[in-house]
Amino acid sequence: MKLTVIGTGYLGATHAAAMAELGFEVLGLDIDPDKIAMLSRGHLPIYEPGLDELLQRHVDGVAGSTGRLRFTTDWQEAADFGDVHFVCVNTPQKRGEYACDMSYVESAVESLAPHLTRPTLVVGKSTVPVGSAERLAERLAALAPAGAAAELAWNPEFLREGFAVEDTLHPDRIVIGVRSEEAEKALREVYATPIGAGTPLVVTDYATAELVKNAANSFLSTKISFINAMAEVCEAAGGDVVKLAEAIGYDDRIGHKFLRAGIGFGGGCLPKDIRAFMARAGELGADQALTFLREVDSINMRRRGHMVEMAREACGADGSFLGKRIAVLGATFKPDSDDVRDSPALNVAGQIQLQGGQVTVYDPKGMENAARLFPTLTYAASALEAVRGADVVLHLTEWREFRELDPVALGSVAAVRRILDGRNTLDPQTWRSAGWTFRAMGRPRV
């Protein structure tokens, strides 16, 4: 069995390299010739731990590689090559709407289908509104010379940025929405290695497979916003949200994961996915079922504004950022990634700059992407340089590097030893012992 992967962004590049690692011959397709040229040399346009090494282990033409992975821009070549075609293109939020933009998925299916002259399986992995697979299956059969023998399946991805390679090779579950035994058999063969290692396989219809990803992202978003709502109550009541989260997390029904209060979630998935889910529920006449997600979204966005207000208060009695130097540690929406899409850290930095603050940002991996998105911010080559002369330091992305910073060394270059922890991962006592005024979201003031 030979596989193609259509779309070689974060999801597609990871899936292609991982399938080659599992022993398949893989052909990756993208319409961007520059990206294809880079991948063909064994290099990535993104940062993801372990993916560079995986790619170079398999890309054809790289010294010492298995040669099982190639890349192309040719749809006919992809159709001739593949027995199973994975669609891994982006589904962003529509401009000015909550709804999902399906144009990239639709374009991929419509570009591939006319070249499918033999029985084949097209597998969607992108996050899409429920009902999309049904519609795309009809379109695929109508456009493909093979007709109904060109079948569609839906296989949602559950990758965590920073852990994408592990999540692909050793997933915690595999979900496939299929219409035939043949499609199920083909996907069981694709995922034989993880299934054999004990990964559960859930076989469903199209709609359920689509809803699984929507529901998972909605639940995770709700859990994050819940603890952030508790942080607001803790600040009002003088409680400690870190201790609160620890206590309720020991309940097996709740668990500790995703219970760290802070400036909220961002990235290219959770925010746009819960909004698209709300929009689709409205189209189906089930909008009341998901009205709670509007509050989840509202709590999440409110956290960013709250951090700006905390920073303003830290600047002094006049409550102004004018003439103040603000150091921001973190630009990506999460650690171990260079992804700055809808980054809470950059959003906060941008708001402070617009209100007159002199903002300097440092991030271990996201500087280049951040500078493209926010070119007017100042960027430093290290945390020490970012903090030099700062009146307030904001910790906004929980990189390990920041947890291991020396508060004494940073204090020697800061204008004022004042830090705000927007991720609740720094040790308050360590920083206070080094002479810093330390404040964290949802925790008592000292």
N, C-alpha and C positions, 0 to 999 in steps of 0.2 A: 504494500500500500504506500502510495506517495501522497504527500500533503502539500498544499499551498496555504500561504497566509497572506490575506489581502489587507493592506494597511500595515506599515512598519513603524508606527509610533511606539509609545510606551508599552501598550498591550501587545501589539503585533510582533515587535522585535523580541519581546520576552517569550511569547508563545512559540515563535519560529525557532529560536535557539534551544528552548526546552524540548521541543519535539525532536530536534536533531539529537539532543542529548539522550532521548529515549530510544534512539536507533533508527528513526525514520529519515528518508530523503525528503528534504523540504525546499520549496521554492517560495521566497518572499516577494510580493509584488507591491509597488507603490507608484503613484503618478509623479512623484517628485524625483527627478533624475539625480539631483545633488545628494539626496538622502540615500538613494540606492548606491551611488558611487562610494559614499562614505561607508555604508554597511558592507559593501563588497570588499573593502580593504580591512574589514574587521574592526571598524570603529563605530561608536554610537553617538548620536546627536543629543543624548540624554545621559544623566547619571543615575545608575541603579546598582547597588552593591552586588558584585558577583556576575553581573550580566556581561561586562566586557570580556572577562575570562571565558565565559561560556560561549560567547559569540566567536572568539578567536580560536576556540577549540574545534569549531565545526565549519567555519566559512571556507568555501572552496577557494584555493589560491593562497591562503595564509599558510606559511611554513609550519609543518607538523600537524596540520588540522586533519580531521576525518574527511573533509570535503563533502559532507552530507548536506550543507546549507548553501544555497545560491540565492541571488536576488535579480529581479528583472522589472522592467516597466511595460512588458509586452503581455497583453491579455490573452492573445492566442497561445503564446508559449505556456502561460499558466494553465489554461484550459486543457491543453494537450498533455501537460505534465501530471496534473493532480487527479487523484481518485476522491479525495476529500478536500474541500476548499473552506478554510476558516475566514470569516469576515470579522476583522478586528479594527474597524475604523471608528472615528470619534463621533459622539452624539452630543454636541454642545447644547446649551440653552439658547433658544431663539432670541434674537435681539429684541428687547422691548416686551418680551412675553415670558411666562413661566414654562411654556411648552418646550418639548425636546425638538431639536432640529434633526430631522431624519434624512436630510439631503445626501449626506455622505454614504449612509447605508444603502439608500435607494440607488445612488449612482454606482456603487460597487456591484450590486446585483444586476443592474441594467447593463453594465459594461461587460460583466462576465458571461451572463446568460446566453447571448447570441453565439458564443463560441463553444457551448456545451453540446456536443454531438453524440455523446455516449452516456450510459447510466453513471450518475455521479451524485455526491452528497455535498450540499452547501450548508455550512454550519455557522450560524450567527453567534458571535460572542459579545457583541456590543450591548450596552444597557439601553433598552428601548421601551417605549410605552406598551402596555399590554394590548394585544390585538395586532401588533406590527407583523409578527411572524406569519399569521394567517394571511394577511394581505400580501406579504412578500413571497410566500409560497405560490400563490396564484400568479403573481407577476413572473416569477422564475419559470414556471411551467409554460406560461404563455409565450415567453421570449426565447426559450431554449429549443433548438432543433430536436433535442431528445425528448421534449415534452414532459410528461409526468415522470419520466425516468430521471429527470434532474430534480432531486428531492431536497427539501429544506429540513433542517433540524435546528433547535436552539439550545445553546450550551453556555449559559452566562458565566462570566469570569468573576472571581472573588479575590482579586489580587490586592495586597496591601503594599503601597509604595514603600520601598526600603526592604521589603521581604518578598518581592515578586518572583524571584527565581525559586525560592523555597516553596512558595505557595503554588507554583505551577508544577514543580516536580513532585511535591508531597502535599497535595491539597487536603483540606480537612473534609471536603465533600465534593462530589462531582454531580451536577444536575444536568440532565438532558431532556429536552422536550422533543418527542419524535411522533411520527404517524405510522411507522411501519417497523416490522421486526428487522428488516434489512438495515434500516438506519440505526437502530439500536445495536445491532451486531457490529456494524462498522465502527461506531463510537466505543463500544466495548474493546475492540481491537486497538484503537488509538490509545485508549487509557488502560490497557492491560497491565502495565507495570504498577501504577499507583493502586489500581483495584486489587491486584495480587498482593500488594503490601498492606491491604486492609482499609483503604480509603472507601467510605460508603458511596455507592452510586444510587442516585434517586432518579427514577425514570418517570416522566410526567408528560402531560399534553403541552402544547405550545404556551397557552395562557399561563399555566402554573409556573413553567420555567421562567417566563418573563417576570412574573410577579415575585418569584423568590428573590431576585436581585433587588427589586424595588422595595420589598418588605424588609430585607436585611439592612439596606442602607437607611431606611426610615427608622428602624429600631435602634441602630447605632447612633443616629443623629439625636433621637429622643433621649437616649441614656446620657449623652454628653450634655444636652441642654438641661436635662433634669438636675444634674449635679451643679451646673452653672446657676440654675435658679436657686438651688440650696445655698450657693455661695452668696447670692444677693441677700437671702434671709439671714445668713450667718453674719454678714457685715452689719446688717441692721440690728441684730440682736446681740452682737458681741461673741458669736460662736466661732468655731474653727472648722471649716469645711473639710480640711485634710483629715482630721480626726473623725469627723462625721462619716466621710467616705470610707475610711478604714473600718469603722464599726459596722456600717450596713453591708459592706462588701463581704464580711464573713458569713452572711446569709447566703447559702448555696443558691437560692432562687434569684439572687441579685448579682453576686460576684464582684470582684474588684476591677475588672477590665472596663475601660472607658469611664471611670469615675474620678478622673483628675480634673478639678475645676481650673479654668483659665480663660484665655481670650477666645476660645471656641474653635470650631472646625472650619476648614476651608478646603482648597484643592479643587481638582477638576471633576470630582465625583459627588460627594455628599450634598453640597448646596444645590447644584443643578438637578440632581436626581430626585430629591424630595420635592422640589418645585414642579418638575415634570410629572411626578406621580400625582400631585394635587391637581394639576391641569388635566391629566387623563381621567382621573376620577370624576371631575366635573363633566367631561365629555360623555362619560358613561352614566351620568345621573346619580353617581355615588359620592358627590362632593362632601356631604355631611360626614361620611366615614373618616375623612382625612383632614377635617378642620383643625385637629390638634397639631398637625404638621406646620400650620401657619404660625402657631405660637412657638413651636420648636425653632423655626427659622428666625422668628423675632427675637427670642432669647439669645440665640447665637450671634446675631448681628449687633445686639445691644451690648454684648461684652466688649466689642471693639471700642465703642464709644465710651464705655466705662473706664477702659485703660487710658484713653486720652484724657479723661477727667482726672484720674489718679495722677497722671503725669503733670497736668496743669497745677493741681494742688501741691505737688512736690516742688514745683518751681518757685513757690514763695507766696507771700500774702497778697501780692497784686493779682495773682491768678492769670498771668500772661506768659506766653511763650516767647515774646519779643526779647531778643538779645540773649536767649538761653540756648545752651548747647545740649542736645539730647543724643545720647548714644543708644542705638538699637542693635541688640545682639540677636540676629536671626532675620532671615528674609524669606525662606521657604515656608510652605504651609505646615510642614512637618520635618523632622530630622531624617537623615539618610536619603535625601532626595534633592534634586535641583529644581523641583517644580514650584513655581511661584504663582500659579493660577489661583485667584481668589485667596491670596495669602493674608490671613489676619495680621501678621507682623508688618507686611508692607502697607496694608490698609491703614494701620495705626500710624506708621511712620509718615505716610502721605498726608494724613489728616493734621498731624502736628506741624509738618512743614507748611501746609496751607494756612495755618494759624500763626505763622511767624517764627516757629522754632528752627534752629539750625541743626538739621538731623544728619547724623553720620551712621551708616549701616555697615555691619560686617556679618557675613555668613560663610561657613566653610565650603559650600558647594554652589550656592544660588546667586552669586554676585553678578555673573554675566547676564543671566535671565532677568534678574531684578533691575539691572541698569537699563535693559531694553524697555522694560515696562514702566519704570520710574526714573527716567534719565536725569531729572533735576535734583534727586537726592545725592548726597555725598557718600562715597563708598571708601572704606578703609581696607588695608591689606591684612589686618589682624584685629583681634579683639582689643589688644592693648592700644593700638592706634585709634580705634573707634572711640575708646573711653577717654583718650587724652584730652584734657580740658573740659570734660563733660560736667554739666550741672546735675543731670539725672541720667541714670542708666536703666534701660528697659530690657528685660530678658523675655524674648517673645517667641523663640523656637527652641525646643528642648534638646539641642545637640549635646552629645556627651562632652564635647570639648568645652562647652560652657559650664557644665557641672563640675569640671575639673580645673576651672580657672583659679588662680591664686588671688584671693581678695586683697591681700596685702600689696601685691605687685600692682594690681589695678588701682588700688587706693592711692598709690604713690603718684599716679599720673592724672587722676580725676581732679577736677576743680572742687567738687563737693562729693563726699562719699554717700551717695544716695541711690539706692537701687530698688526697682519694682519688679517682682517676679510674676510675669504673666502666665507662667506655666506650672507654678507650684512644684518645681523639681530641685530648686536650690535649697541648701540647708541654712535656715535663718540664723542659727546660733553661730555657725562658722563666719558668716558675713558680719554679724553684729560684733563678734569678738574682734574682728579686724577694723572696727570703728565705723562700719557702714550703718546708715539708717536704712532698715530693710522693711519692705512692705510687700505682701503678697495678696492676691485676690481671694476674698472669702476667709481671711485669717485675721485674728485680733491684732490691733496695733500695739506696739511696745514703745 
